Amino acid sequence: MAIDSKLRQRFAPVRLAVEDDSQRHHGHAGWREGGETHFNVEIVSAAFEGQGRVARQRLVYAALKDELDAGLHALALVTLTPAEDAARAAS
C-alpha cells in the first residue's frame, strides 16, 4: 500500500496503523468503486516533536500529496510523538 510505504519512509514511525475505511463511506462524497478513498491513520513518530496538531497534519498531507491528487478523499489522522503515545498508553 503506497500510503503505508510513504509514511514509513518519510516519518520512520515507531508505530503506524493504516486502515482503509472506504466501505463505510459508500455513497458519500469522494467514494469510488474499489475503495482507497477514506483512511484512518494513526502514526507515532519523533518527527512530530515540537509540532502542533495542524503542523503535523500538514506534514502528513504533504507526504501523501500524490495520493490526494489521485483521488484520496479523506484522512482521519492521529499524529503522536513517542512520549505522547506512551502517556496515552499509561492512562
C-alpha positions as CSV (number, residue, x, y, z in Angstrom):
1,M,0.0,0.0,0.0
2,A,1.5,3.3,-1.1
3,I,0.2,5.2,1.9
4,D,1.9,2.9,4.4
5,S,5.1,2.8,2.4
6,K,5.3,6.6,2.0
7,L,4.6,7.3,5.7
8,R,7.2,4.8,6.8
9,Q,9.8,6.3,4.5
10,R,9.0,9.9,5.4
11,F,8.5,9.6,9.2
12,A,10.3,6.4,10.3
13,P,7.4,5.8,12.7
14,V,7.6,3.9,16.0
15,R,4.1,2.7,15.2
16,L,1.9,3.1,12.2
17,A,-1.7,1.8,11.5
18,V,-3.4,2.5,8.2
19,E,-7.0,1.3,7.8
20,D,-8.9,1.6,4.5
21,D,-12.3,2.8,5.8
22,S,-13.8,3.5,2.3
23,Q,-16.6,0.9,2.5
24,R,-18.2,2.8,5.5
25,H,-18.5,5.8,3.2
26,H,-20.3,4.1,0.3
27,G,-22.4,6.7,-1.5
28,H,-20.7,9.6,0.3
29,A,-18.7,12.4,-1.3
30,G,-15.4,11.2,-2.7
31,W,-16.2,7.5,-2.6
32,R,-15.4,5.3,-5.6
33,E,-15.6,1.7,-6.5
34,G,-12.6,-0.2,-5.4
35,G,-12.1,1.8,-2.2
36,E,-8.9,3.6,-1.2
37,T,-10.7,6.9,-0.8
38,H,-11.1,7.2,3.0
39,F,-8.4,6.1,5.5
40,N,-7.9,6.1,9.2
41,V,-4.2,6.7,10.0
42,E,-2.5,6.6,13.4
43,I,1.2,7.4,13.3
44,V,3.7,7.7,16.2
45,S,6.9,9.4,15.2
46,A,9.7,11.5,16.7
47,A,9.3,13.7,13.5
48,F,6.3,15.3,15.2
49,E,8.3,16.6,18.2
50,G,7.8,20.4,18.7
51,Q,4.9,20.4,16.1
52,G,1.3,21.3,16.8
53,R,-1.6,19.2,15.6
54,V,-2.2,21.2,12.4
55,A,1.5,21.3,11.5
56,R,1.7,17.5,11.9
57,Q,-1.4,17.0,9.7
58,R,0.2,19.3,7.1
59,L,3.3,17.1,7.1
60,V,1.3,14.0,6.5
61,Y,-0.8,15.7,3.8
62,A,2.5,16.8,2.1
63,A,3.9,13.3,2.2
64,L,0.7,11.9,0.6
65,K,0.2,14.7,-2.0
66,D,0.3,12.4,-5.0
67,E,-2.4,10.1,-3.4
68,L,-4.6,13.1,-2.6
69,D,-4.2,14.4,-6.1
70,A,-5.2,11.0,-7.5
71,G,-8.5,10.7,-5.5
72,L,-7.7,10.0,-1.9
73,H,-10.6,11.9,-0.4
74,A,-10.3,11.8,3.4
75,L,-7.8,11.0,6.1
76,A,-8.7,10.7,9.7
77,L,-5.4,11.3,11.4
78,V,-4.0,10.7,14.9
79,T,-0.4,12.0,15.0
80,L,1.6,11.5,18.2
81,T,5.1,11.7,19.4
82,P,6.5,8.6,21.2
83,A,6.2,10.4,24.5
84,E,2.6,11.3,23.9
85,D,1.8,7.7,22.8
86,A,3.5,6.4,26.0
87,A,1.5,8.8,28.1
88,R,-1.7,7.8,26.4
89,A,-1.0,4.1,26.9
90,A,-0.3,4.7,30.6
91,S,-3.6,6.4,31.2
